[in-house]
Protein backbone atom coordinates (compact mmCIF):
# COMPACT_ATOMS: atom_id res chain seq x y z
CA UNK A 1 0.00 0.00 0.00
CA UNK A 2 1.25 3.49 -0.89
CA UNK A 3 0.09 6.64 0.84
CA UNK A 4 0.53 9.97 -0.93
CA UNK A 5 0.55 13.29 0.88
CA UNK A 6 -0.20 16.17 -1.47
CA UNK A 7 0.73 19.81 -0.96
CA UNK A 8 0.44 22.75 -3.29
CA UNK A 9 4.09 22.45 -4.20
CA UNK A 10 4.85 18.73 -4.51
CA UNK A 11 3.79 15.17 -3.76
CA UNK A 12 5.39 12.90 -1.17
CA UNK A 13 5.25 9.11 -1.27
CA UNK A 14 5.24 7.70 2.25
CA UNK A 15 5.69 4.13 1.06
CA UNK A 16 4.46 0.93 2.69
CA UNK A 17 2.94 1.88 6.01
CA UNK A 18 1.35 -1.30 7.36
CA UNK A 19 1.17 -2.25 11.01
CA UNK A 20 1.78 1.27 12.21
CA UNK A 21 0.63 4.18 14.24
CA UNK A 22 2.20 7.18 12.57
CA UNK A 23 2.19 10.82 13.41
CA UNK A 24 4.73 12.88 11.50
CA UNK A 25 5.59 16.53 11.22
CA UNK A 26 6.48 18.06 7.87
CA UNK A 27 8.19 21.42 7.55
CA UNK A 28 9.12 23.76 4.73
CA UNK A 29 6.01 23.37 2.59
CA UNK A 30 3.71 26.00 1.17
CA UNK A 31 0.19 25.97 2.56
CA UNK A 32 -1.16 23.53 3.58
CA UNK A 33 1.70 22.42 5.83
CA UNK A 34 1.07 18.89 7.19
CA UNK A 35 2.76 18.21 10.51
CA UNK A 36 2.67 14.73 11.96
CA UNK A 37 3.87 12.83 15.02
CA UNK A 38 4.83 9.14 14.89
CA UNK A 39 3.96 6.26 17.21
CA UNK A 40 5.03 2.86 15.93
CA UNK A 41 6.46 -0.55 16.77
CA UNK A 42 10.00 -1.80 16.17
CA UNK A 43 11.51 -5.22 16.55
CA UNK A 44 14.35 -7.50 15.59
CA UNK A 45 13.35 -9.34 12.44
CA UNK A 46 14.82 -12.64 11.28
CA UNK A 47 14.20 -13.16 7.56
CA UNK A 48 14.42 -16.86 6.69
CA UNK A 49 14.44 -18.13 3.12
CA UNK A 50 12.76 -21.53 2.81
CA UNK A 51 12.09 -23.79 -0.19
CA UNK A 52 8.53 -24.17 1.09
CA UNK A 53 6.68 -23.71 4.37
CA UNK A 54 7.21 -26.81 6.51
CA UNK A 55 4.24 -28.99 7.33
CA UNK A 56 3.68 -30.55 10.74
CA UNK A 57 6.59 -32.79 11.81
CA UNK A 58 8.55 -31.67 8.74
CA UNK A 59 12.30 -30.96 8.69
CA UNK A 60 13.31 -28.19 6.28
CA UNK A 61 16.75 -26.78 5.55
CA UNK A 62 16.63 -23.03 5.03
CA UNK A 63 18.15 -21.29 2.00
CA UNK A 64 19.23 -18.09 3.77
CA UNK A 65 18.90 -16.09 6.95
CA UNK A 66 19.16 -12.34 7.55
CA UNK A 67 18.84 -10.53 10.86
CA UNK A 68 17.74 -6.92 10.60
CA UNK A 69 15.90 -4.13 12.37
CA UNK A 70 12.29 -4.28 11.23
CA UNK A 71 8.79 -3.46 12.25
CA UNK A 72 6.56 -0.71 11.00
CA UNK A 73 8.19 1.99 13.09
CA UNK A 74 11.56 1.50 11.49
CA UNK A 75 10.13 1.12 7.99
CA UNK A 76 7.97 4.23 8.21
CA UNK A 77 10.57 6.49 9.76
CA UNK A 78 13.03 5.39 7.10
CA UNK A 79 10.58 6.32 4.33
CA UNK A 80 9.88 9.68 5.98
CA UNK A 81 13.58 10.35 6.34
CA UNK A 82 14.27 9.51 2.70
CA UNK A 83 11.33 11.67 1.65
CA UNK A 84 12.78 14.60 3.58
CA UNK A 85 9.94 14.79 6.11
CA UNK A 86 11.09 15.67 9.65
CA UNK A 87 9.14 13.61 12.14
CA UNK A 88 8.80 12.59 15.77
CA UNK A 89 9.02 8.82 16.19
CA UNK A 90 7.07 7.74 19.27
CA UNK A 91 7.95 4.06 19.45
CA UNK A 92 8.50 2.22 22.72
CA UNK A 93 11.55 -0.03 22.95
CA UNK A 94 11.72 -2.87 25.46
CA UNK A 95 14.62 -4.55 27.22
CA UNK A 96 16.32 -7.91 26.93
CA UNK A 97 18.35 -9.29 24.04
CA UNK A 98 15.97 -8.02 21.37
CA UNK A 99 15.39 -4.64 23.00
CA UNK A 100 19.13 -4.06 23.25
CA UNK A 101 19.48 -4.95 19.57
CA UNK A 102 16.83 -2.41 18.56
CA UNK A 103 18.39 0.26 20.79
CA UNK A 104 21.88 -0.25 19.35
CA UNK A 105 20.65 -0.29 15.75
CA UNK A 106 18.78 2.95 16.32
CA UNK A 107 21.83 4.52 17.94
CA UNK A 108 23.89 3.61 14.88
CA UNK A 109 21.37 5.57 12.80
CA UNK A 110 21.48 8.52 15.16
CA UNK A 111 17.93 7.92 16.39
CA UNK A 112 17.08 8.31 20.06
CA UNK A 113 14.24 6.00 21.19
CA UNK A 114 11.20 7.97 22.27
CA UNK A 115 10.63 5.71 25.27
CA UNK A 116 12.38 2.72 26.87
CA UNK A 117 10.01 0.31 28.63
CA UNK A 118 12.15 -0.93 31.50
CA UNK A 119 9.97 -3.78 32.75
CA UNK A 120 9.19 -5.62 29.49
CA UNK A 121 11.21 -7.44 26.87
CA UNK A 122 11.06 -6.30 23.27
CA UNK A 123 9.32 -8.55 20.77
CA UNK A 124 10.68 -10.07 17.59
CA UNK A 125 9.49 -11.46 14.28
CA UNK A 126 10.34 -14.42 12.06
CA UNK A 127 9.61 -13.82 8.41
CA UNK A 128 9.59 -16.94 6.21
CA UNK A 129 10.10 -16.18 2.53
CA UNK A 130 9.27 -18.74 -0.14
CA UNK A 131 10.95 -18.81 -3.59
CA UNK A 132 8.07 -16.89 -5.19
CA UNK A 133 8.43 -14.11 -2.62
CA UNK A 134 5.38 -14.98 -0.53
CA UNK A 135 5.96 -14.09 3.13
CA UNK A 136 4.64 -15.75 6.28
CA UNK A 137 5.12 -14.10 9.67
CA UNK A 138 5.46 -15.55 13.16
CA UNK A 139 5.72 -12.77 15.73
CA UNK A 140 6.10 -12.27 19.45
CA UNK A 141 4.62 -8.93 20.57
CA UNK A 142 5.47 -7.36 23.88
CA UNK A 143 6.90 -3.98 24.92
CA UNK A 144 6.82 -2.46 21.43
CA UNK A 145 3.05 -2.92 21.33
CA UNK A 146 2.43 -1.36 24.73
CA UNK A 147 0.90 2.11 24.48
CA UNK A 148 -0.07 4.79 26.98
CA UNK A 149 -2.05 7.88 26.14
CA UNK A 150 0.25 9.97 28.33
CA UNK A 151 3.26 9.00 26.22
CA UNK A 152 1.67 10.43 23.10
CA UNK A 153 0.95 13.68 24.88
CA UNK A 154 4.64 14.56 24.93
CA UNK A 155 4.33 16.39 21.60
CA UNK A 156 2.17 19.54 21.67
CA UNK A 157 -1.20 18.87 20.00
CA UNK A 158 -1.06 22.12 18.03
CA UNK A 159 1.94 20.72 16.15
CA UNK A 160 0.05 17.69 14.83
CA UNK A 161 -1.77 17.85 11.51
CA UNK A 162 -1.96 14.15 10.67
CA UNK A 163 -2.15 10.77 12.38
CA UNK A 164 -1.55 7.34 10.85
CA UNK A 165 -2.90 4.32 12.74
CA UNK A 166 -2.43 0.63 12.02
CA UNK A 167 -4.70 -2.18 13.08
CA UNK A 168 -2.06 -4.32 14.78
CA UNK A 169 -1.56 -1.72 17.51
CA UNK A 170 -5.31 -1.14 17.78
CA UNK A 171 -5.87 -4.90 18.12
CA UNK A 172 -3.86 -5.02 21.35
CA UNK A 173 -5.49 -4.27 24.74
CA UNK A 174 -3.73 -0.90 24.90
CA UNK A 175 -5.21 0.01 21.52
CA UNK A 176 -7.91 1.72 23.57
CA UNK A 177 -5.23 4.16 24.76
CA UNK A 178 -4.58 5.16 21.15
CA UNK A 179 -8.29 5.56 20.44
CA UNK A 180 -8.73 7.70 23.56
CA UNK A 181 -5.80 9.86 22.52
CA UNK A 182 -7.26 10.35 19.04
CA UNK A 183 -10.66 11.25 20.44
CA UNK A 184 -9.17 13.90 22.70
CA UNK A 185 -6.93 15.19 19.92
CA UNK A 186 -9.72 15.48 17.36
CA UNK A 187 -12.05 17.09 19.90
CA UNK A 188 -9.88 20.20 19.98
CA UNK A 189 -8.19 20.05 16.56
CA UNK A 190 -8.85 18.66 13.10
CA UNK A 191 -5.88 16.44 12.22
CA UNK A 192 -6.25 14.04 9.31
CA UNK A 193 -6.44 10.47 10.61
CA UNK A 194 -5.34 7.59 8.35
CA UNK A 195 -6.24 4.03 9.33
CA UNK A 196 -4.75 0.84 7.88
CA UNK A 197 -6.45 -2.20 9.46
CA UNK A 198 -3.75 -4.52 8.10
CA UNK A 199 -3.83 -8.29 7.53
CA UNK A 200 -5.20 -9.03 11.03
CA UNK A 201 -8.37 -6.98 10.57
CA UNK A 202 -10.52 -9.90 11.74
CA UNK A 203 -8.76 -9.79 15.11
CA UNK A 204 -9.75 -6.18 15.82
CA UNK A 205 -12.80 -5.83 18.05
CA UNK A 206 -15.93 -4.40 16.44
CA UNK A 207 -16.09 -1.57 18.99
CA UNK A 208 -12.57 -0.52 18.09
CA UNK A 209 -13.29 -0.69 14.37
CA UNK A 210 -16.37 1.48 14.80
CA UNK A 211 -14.32 4.00 16.79
CA UNK A 212 -11.70 4.21 14.04
CA UNK A 213 -14.37 4.51 11.33
CA UNK A 214 -15.69 7.54 13.19
CA UNK A 215 -12.24 9.07 13.64
CA UNK A 216 -10.42 8.31 10.39
CA UNK A 217 -10.77 10.19 7.14
CA UNK A 218 -8.76 7.81 4.95
CA UNK A 219 -8.57 4.00 5.00
CA UNK A 220 -5.68 2.21 3.33
MIDO-688025 format. One record per atom (N, C-alpha, C, O): x, y, z. Coordinates in steps of 0.05 Angstrom, whole numbers, padded with zeros to 5 digits, always signed. Example, Ala and Ser with C-alpha at 12.3 -4.5 7.8 and 13.67 -1.06 7.14 Angstrom:
! residues 2
+00264-00114+00156+00246-00090+00156+00264-00066+00156+00285-00066+00169+00257-00045+00142+00273-00021+00143+00258+00001+00157+00268+00023+00161
This chain:
! residues 220
+00017-00023+00000+00000+00000+00000+00018+00025+00000+00038+00025+00014+00010+00045-00016+00025+00070-00018+00007+00093-00010-00015+00095-00020+00017+00109+00008+00002+00133+00017+00015+00157+00006+00039+00161+00009+00000+00175-00008+00011+00199-00019+00000+00223-00003-00024+00225+00003+00019+00241+00005+00011+00266+00018+00015+00288-00003+00037+00291-00013-00006+00302-00009-00004+00323-00029-00003+00351-00016-00017+00356+00003+00014+00368-00027+00015+00396-00019+00012+00413-00045+00010+00401-00066+00011+00438-00042+00009+00455-00066+00034+00456-00082+00034+00464-00105+00056+00447-00070+00082+00449-00084+00092+00423-00095+00105+00423-00116+00086+00400-00081+00097+00375-00090+00083+00352-00077+00067+00356-00058+00088+00328-00086+00076+00303-00075+00097+00287-00061+00120+00286-00070+00090+00275-00038+00108+00258-00023+00097+00230-00022+00073+00226-00015+00113+00210-00028+00105+00182-00025+00115+00172+00001+00139+00172+00006+00097+00163+00019+00105+00154+00045+00111+00124+00045+00121+00114+00066+00106+00110+00023+00114+00083+00021+00096+00063+00036+00073+00071+00044+00105+00039+00041+00089+00019+00054+00087+00024+00083+00107+00024+00098+00063+00029+00093+00059+00038+00120+00040+00019+00135+00020+00028+00146+00045-00007+00134+00027-00026+00147+00036-00031+00176+00060-00029+00182+00017-00038+00193+00023-00045+00220+00034-00022+00236+00053-00026+00252+00023+00002+00233+00036+00025+00244+00016+00045+00256-00007+00048+00247+00025+00059+00276+00013+00084+00285+00032+00106+00278+00054+00106+00289+00025+00124+00261+00044+00144+00251+00033+00172+00255+00011+00178+00245+00049+00188+00268+00044+00216+00268+00070+00229+00259+00091+00225+00271+00070+00246+00238+00095+00258+00230+00091+00287+00225+00069+00296+00218+00112+00302+00228+00112+00331+00224+00128+00338+00200+00151+00329+00197+00117+00353+00182+00130+00361+00157+00133+00391+00157+00115+00406+00163+00157+00400+00151+00164+00428+00151+00172+00438+00123+00179+00421+00106+00171+00464+00119+00182+00475+00095+00164+00474+00070+00174+00477+00048+00139+00469+00074+00120+00467+00052+00104+00493+00050+00101+00508+00069+00094+00498+00026+00074+00520+00023+00048+00510+00035+00045+00486+00039+00029+00527+00040+00004+00519+00051-00011+00500+00033-00011+00504+00009-00023+00478+00043-00023+00471+00072+00003+00458+00080+00017+00446+00064+00009+00459+00106+00034+00448+00117+00027+00425+00136+00022+00430+00159+00028+00400+00126+00021+00378+00144+00044+00373+00164+00067+00372+00157+00036+00370+00189+00055+00364+00210+00045+00340+00225+00022+00339+00234+00062+00320+00227+00053+00295+00239+00073+00285+00261+00096+00293+00262+00062+00268+00279+00077+00257+00300+00075+00226+00298+00054+00216+00292+00097+00212+00303+00097+00183+00298+00097+00165+00322+00113+00170+00341+00079+00145+00323+00079+00125+00344+00077+00098+00331+00057+00091+00319+00098+00082+00334+00101+00057+00319+00114+00035+00335+00122+00039+00357+00116+00012+00322+00129-00011+00335+00154-00019+00320+00155-00018+00296+00175-00027+00335+00200-00036+00323+00208-00062+00336+00203-00067+00360+00222-00079+00320+00230-00104+00331+00253-00116+00315+00258-00107+00292+00267-00135+00326+00287-00150+00312+00273-00170+00294+00255-00185+00303+00280-00169+00268+00267-00187+00249+00287-00207+00237+00308-00199+00228+00280-00232+00237+00296-00253+00226+00282-00262+00200+00261-00273+00201+00295-00256+00177+00284-00263+00151+00296-00290+00143+00320-00292+00139+00279-00310+00139+00288-00337+00134+00278-00346+00106+00254-00347+00102+00296-00352+00089+00289-00363+00062+00285-00393+00064+00303-00407+00072+00261-00402+00055+00255-00431+00056+00246-00440+00029+00234-00425+00014+00252-00465+00022+00242-00476-00004+00211-00478-00005+00199-00476-00026+00200-00482+00019+00171-00483+00022+00165-00483+00052+00181-00491+00068+00141-00474+00059+00134-00474+00087+00132-00503+00097+00120-00520+00084+00145-00509+00120+00144-00536+00130+00116-00544+00140+00101-00527+00150+00110-00569+00136+00085-00580+00147+00090-00591+00174+00113-00592+00183+00070-00600+00188+00074-00611+00215+00093-00635+00214+00090-00653+00198+00111-00635+00233+00132-00656+00236+00152-00656+00213+00167-00675+00210+00152-00635+00197+00171-00633+00175+00198-00625+00185+00201-00616+00207+00219-00627+00168+00246-00619+00174+00257-00606+00149+00264-00619+00129+00259-00579+00149+00266-00564+00126+00293-00550+00130+00297-00537+00151+00310-00551+00111+00335-00536+00111+00330-00509+00098+00319-00507+00076+00338-00487+00111+00333-00461+00101+00353-00454+00079+00374-00466+00077+00345-00435+00061+00363-00426+00040+00380-00402+00048+00402-00399+00038+00370-00386+00067+00385-00362+00075+00373-00352+00101+00351-00359+00109+00388-00334+00115+00378-00322+00139+00391-00294+00142+00415-00291+00139+00374-00274+00147+00383-00247+00151+00371-00236+00176+00346-00238+00180+00387-00223+00193+00377-00211+00217+00378-00180+00213+00399-00170+00206+00356-00167+00217+00355-00138+00212+00335-00125+00231+00319-00138+00244+00337-00098+00232+00318-00083+00247+00293-00079+00230+00295-00069+00207+00270-00087+00240+00246-00086+00225+00223-00075+00241+00227-00062+00261+00199-00080+00232+00176-00069+00245+00167-00044+00231+00183-00031+00218+00142-00037+00234+00131-00014+00220+00144+00012+00228+00147+00030+00211+00152+00015+00253+00164+00040+00262+00189+00046+00246+00192+00068+00236+00206+00026+00244+00231+00030+00230+00226+00035+00200+00237+00053+00188+00208+00019+00188+00203+00022+00160+00191+00050+00153+00199+00062+00134+00172+00059+00170+00159+00085+00164+00179+00108+00168+00180+00126+00152+00193+00107+00191+00211+00130+00195+00233+00131+00174+00242+00153+00167+00240+00108+00163+00261+00108+00142+00250+00120+00117+00263+00136+00103+00224+00114+00110+00212+00126+00087+00209+00157+00090+00215+00172+00072+00200+00165+00114+00198+00194+00120+00224+00208+00118+00226+00230+00107+00245+00195+00128+00272+00207+00127+00281+00210+00098+00291+00231+00090+00277+00189+00082+00285+00190+00054+00269+00210+00038+00279+00222+00019+00244+00214+00047+00227+00233+00033+00232+00262+00042+00219+00281+00032+00249+00265+00062+00256+00292+00072+00234+00304+00090+00231+00328+00091+00220+00287+00104+00199+00296+00122+00208+00293+00151+00209+00271+00162+00215+00315+00164+00222+00313+00193+00198+00302+00209+00175+00308+00203+00204+00285+00228+00183+00272+00243+00191+00266+00271+00215+00265+00278+00172+00261+00288+00176+00252+00315+00167+00223+00317+00144+00216+00312+00186+00205+00323+00180+00176+00324+00175+00168+00352+00193+00166+00369+00149+00163+00358+00141+00155+00385+00138+00124+00386+00116+00114+00385+00160+00110+00389+00159+00081+00389+00172+00070+00414+00196+00075+00418+00158+00056+00431+00170+00044+00454+00189+00022+00447+00185+00006+00429+00211+00021+00462+00231-00001+00459+00234-00015+00485+00237-00003+00506+00232-00042+00485+00234-00057+00509+00263-00064+00517+00282-00052+00506+00266-00083+00534+00292-00091+00544+00299-00119+00534+00287-00128+00515+00319-00131+00546+00326-00158+00539+00344-00158+00514+00351-00137+00503+00350-00182+00504+00367-00186+00481+00357-00171+00457+00372-00158+00443+00331-00173+00451+00319-00160+00427+00316-00130+00431+00320-00115+00412+00310-00121+00455+00308-00093+00460+00335-00079+00457+00337-00057+00446+00356-00092+00467+00383-00081+00465+00391-00079+00436+00405-00061+00428+00383-00099+00420+00390-00099+00391+00377-00075+00378+00390-00061+00363+00351-00071+00383+00337-00048+00371+00349-00022+00380+00354-00004+00363+00356-00020+00405+00368+00005+00416+00395+00011+00402+00400+00034+00394+00411-00009+00399+00438-00005+00387+00435+00002+00357+00450+00018+00347+00417-00011+00344+00413-00006+00315+00403+00023+00311+00411+00036+00292+00385+00032+00328+00376+00059+00326+00398+00079+00332+00400+00099+00318+00414+00073+00352+00437+00090+00359+00456+00093+00335+00466+00115+00330+00460+00071+00321+00478+00072+00298+00467+00090+00276+00482+00101+00260+00440+00094+00275+00427+00111+00256+00424+00140+00266+00414+00157+00253+00433+00144+00291+00430+00170+00303+00402+00176+00313+00394+00199+00315+00386+00155+00319+00359+00158+00328+00357+00152+00358+00365+00130+00366+00346+00170+00373+00342+00166+00401+00314+00155+00406+00294+00167+00398+00311+00131+00419+00285+00120+00424+00267+00139+00440+00277+00153+00458+00242+00141+00432+00224+00159+00445+00219+00151+00474+00216+00168+00492+00218+00124+00479+00213+00114+00505+00224+00086+00508+00222+00070+00490+00237+00081+00531+00248+00054+00537+00230+00042+00559+00229+00053+00582+00217+00020+00553+00200+00006+00573+00218-00012+00589+00227-00033+00579+00222-00005+00614+00243-00019+00630+00234-00046+00640+00251-00062+00647+00208-00051+00642+00199-00076+00655+00189-00097+00636+00176-00116+00644+00194-00093+00609+00184-00112+00590+00204-00117+00568+00217-00098+00558+00207-00142+00560+00224-00149+00537+00213-00138+00511+00188-00133+00509+00230-00134+00492+00221-00126+00465+00214-00151+00450+00225-00173+00454+00195-00148+00432+00186-00171+00415+00205-00176+00392+00225-00162+00388+00198-00195+00375+00214-00201+00352+00196-00215+00331+00172-00221+00337+00206-00219+00307+00190-00229+00286+00206-00248+00268+00229-00242+00262+00195-00270+00261+00207-00288+00241+00191-00286+00215+00166-00289+00215+00205-00280+00194+00192-00276+00168+00202-00298+00149+00226-00299+00142+00185-00317+00142+00192-00339+00124+00185-00331+00095+00163-00324+00089+00205-00332+00078+00202-00324+00051+00205-00347+00032+00226-00361+00032+00185-00353+00017+00185-00375-00003+00198-00365-00029+00201-00341-00033+00206-00384-00047+00219-00376-00072+00204-00356-00089+00216-00340-00103+00177-00357-00088+00161-00338-00104+00157-00311-00090+00143-00294-00100+00170-00308-00067+00169-00282-00052+00146-00280-00032+00145-00260-00017+00129-00300-00030+00108-00300-00011+00119-00301+00018+00138-00316+00023+00109-00284+00035+00119-00282+00063+00099-00292+00083+00075-00288+00080+00109-00306+00103+00093-00315+00126+00106-00306+00151+00130-00310+00155+00091-00294+00169+00102-00282+00193+00094-00297+00219+00072-00306+00222+00114-00300+00236+00109-00311+00263+00121-00291+00282+00146-00287+00283+00105-00278+00298+00114-00255+00315+00109-00259+00344+00089-00272+00352+00126-00247+00360+00122-00245+00389+00120-00216+00396+00140-00201+00392+00097-00207+00405+00092-00179+00411+00094-00174+00441+00082-00189+00457+00108-00153+00449+00109-00147+00478+00112-00117+00482+00093-00102+00477+00136-00108+00490+00138-00080+00498+00132-00060+00476+00120-00039+00480+00140-00068+00451+00136-00049+00429+00107-00045+00421+00101-00027+00405+00089-00062+00432+00061-00058+00427+00046-00050+00452+00022-00054+00454+00061-00038+00470+00049-00027+00495+00046+00003+00492+00067+00017+00488+00022+00013+00494+00018+00042+00490+00004+00055+00513-00013+00043+00526+00012+00080+00519-00001+00096+00540-00009+00123+00528+00008+00135+00514-00032+00132+00533-00041+00158+00523-00023+00180+00532-00018+00199+00516-00013+00178+00556+00005+00199+00567+00031+00201+00551+00042+00223+00548+00041+00179+00540+00065+00180+00524+00061+00197+00500+00079+00212+00492+00039+00194+00487+00033+00209+00462+00029+00238+00466+00030+00254+00448+00023+00245+00492+00019+00274+00498+00044+00290+00500+00043+00314+00506+00067+00277+00496+00093+00291+00499+00097+00312+00477+00112+00331+00481+00085+00308+00454+00087+00328+00432+00062+00346+00433+00040+00336+00434+00066+00372+00432+00043+00391+00433+00023+00385+00412+00030+00382+00388-00003+00383+00419-00024+00377+00400-00026+00397+00377-00033+00389+00355-00019+00422+00382-00021+00442+00361+00000+00439+00339+00000+00453+00319+00019+00420+00343+00039+00414+00323+00032+00390+00306+00048+00381+00290+00009+00378+00310+00001+00354+00297-00021+00360+00276-00042+00370+00283-00016+00354+00251-00035+00357+00230-00045+00330+00219-00065+00330+00205-00031+00309+00225-00039+00283+00213-00032+00260+00232-00012+00262+00246-00048+00239+00231-00043+00215+00248-00047+00190+00231-00068+00188+00217-00028+00172+00231-00031+00147+00217-00033+00124+00237-00016+00122+00255-00053+00108+00235-00058+00086+00255-00060+00060+00240-00073+00057+00220-00047+00039+00252-00049+00013+00240-00064-00006+00259-00065-00002+00283-00077-00026+00247-00094-00044+00262-00080-00061+00282-00092-00069+00302-00055-00068+00277-00041-00086+00296-00039-00074+00323-00043-00087+00344-00032-00048+00324-00031-00034+00350-00059-00031+00362-00062-00034+00387-00079-00026+00346-00106-00023+00356-00117-00049+00366-00132-00050+00386-00108-00071+00354-00117-00098+00362-00110-00104+00391-00125-00117+00406-00087-00094+00400-00077-00100+00427-00095-00087+00448-00109-00068+00442-00094-00097+00473-00110-00085+00495-00105-00055+00498-00124-00040+00504-00080-00047+00495-00075-00018+00498-00082-00002+00473-00076+00022+00472-00094-00015+00453-00104+00000+00430-00125+00021+00439-00129+00041+00425-00139+00015+00461-00158+00034+00471-00145+00060+00480-00157+00082+00479-00120+00059+00488-00105+00083+00495-00101+00101+00471-00103+00125+00472-00095+00088+00448-00092+00103+00423-00118+00116+00415-00119+00139+00407-00140+00101+00416-00166+00111+00409-00173+00135+00427-00184+00155+00417-00168+00132+00453-00175+00154+00471-00158+00179+00464-00169+00201+00465-00133+00175+00458-00116+00197+00450-00127+00211+00426-00128+00236+00425-00135+00195+00406-00145+00207+00381-00171+00222+00386-00176+00243+00374-00188+00211+00403-00213+00225+00409-00208+00252+00422-00220+00272+00414-00190+00253+00441-00183+00278+00454-00170+00297+00435-00175+00322+00436-00153+00287+00418-00139+00304+00398-00158+00316+00378-00157+00340+00373-00176+00300+00368-00194+00310+00347-00217+00326+00359-00231+00340+00344-00220+00325+00385-00241+00342+00398-00233+00371+00398-00251+00389+00398-00207+00377+00398-00198+00404+00400-00184+00414+00374-00181+00438+00370-00177+00394+00357-00164+00401+00331-00176+00384+00309-00194+00367+00314-00166+00388+00285-00177+00373+00262-00155+00360+00246-00152+00365+00222-00139+00343+00259-00118+00329+00244-00130+00308+00226-00151+00297+00232-00116+00302+00204-00125+00281+00186-00116+00254+00197-00092+00250+00202-00135+00236+00201-00129+00209+00212-00130+00189+00190-00150+00187+00175-00108+00173+00186-00107+00152+00167-00107+00125+00182-00094+00123+00203-00123+00106+00173-00125+00081+00187-00120+00058+00167-00134+00056+00146-00101+00041+00174-00095+00017+00158-00100-00008+00175-00083-00014+00192-00123-00021+00172-00129-00044+00189-00108-00066+00188-00103-00079+00208-00096-00070+00164-00075-00090+00162-00086-00118+00158-00110-00122+00157-00068-00138+00157-00077-00166+00151-00092-00179+00173-00104-00200+00169-00090-00168+00198-00104-00181+00221-00130-00166+00227-00138-00164+00251-00143-00156+00207-00167-00140+00211-00189-00156+00226-00204-00144+00242-00190-00182+00222-00210-00198+00235-00205-00202+00265-00223-00212+00279-00182-00193+00274-00175-00196+00302-00181-00170+00318-00177-00169+00342-00189-00149+00304-00195-00124+00316-00224-00124+00325-00242-00130+00310-00229-00117+00350-00256-00117+00361-00274-00097+00346-00265-00077+00336-00300-00104+00344-00319-00088+00329-00321-00060+00341-00324-00040+00326-00320-00058+00367-00322-00031+00380-00298-00014+00372-00301+00010+00368-00275-00026+00370-00251-00010+00362-00253-00002+00333-00246+00020+00325-00263-00020+00316-00266-00014+00287-00286+00009+00284-00281+00027+00268-00308+00008+00298-00327+00030+00296-00316+00056+00305-00322+00077+00294-00299+00055+00326-00286+00080+00336-00268+00092+00315-00267+00116+00311-00252+00074+00301-00234+00084+00281-00249+00094+00256-00240+00113+00243-00271+00081+00249-00287+00090+00227-00298+00118+00232-00300+00135+00213-00304+00124+00257-00314+00151+00264-00291+00172+00264-00296+00195+00260-00267+00163+00270-00245+00181+00273-00229+00186+00247-00220+00208+00242-00226+00165+00231-00208+00166+00208-00222+00178+00183-00246+00175+00179-00206+00192+00168-00215+00204+00143-00208+00186+00119-00223+00184+00099-00184+00173+00121-00175+00156+00099-00170+00128+00109-00160+00125+00132-00176+00108+00093-00171+00080+00100-00154+00068+00078-00160+00071+00054-00132+00054+00086-00114+00044+00067-00110+00014+00070-00094+00002+00055
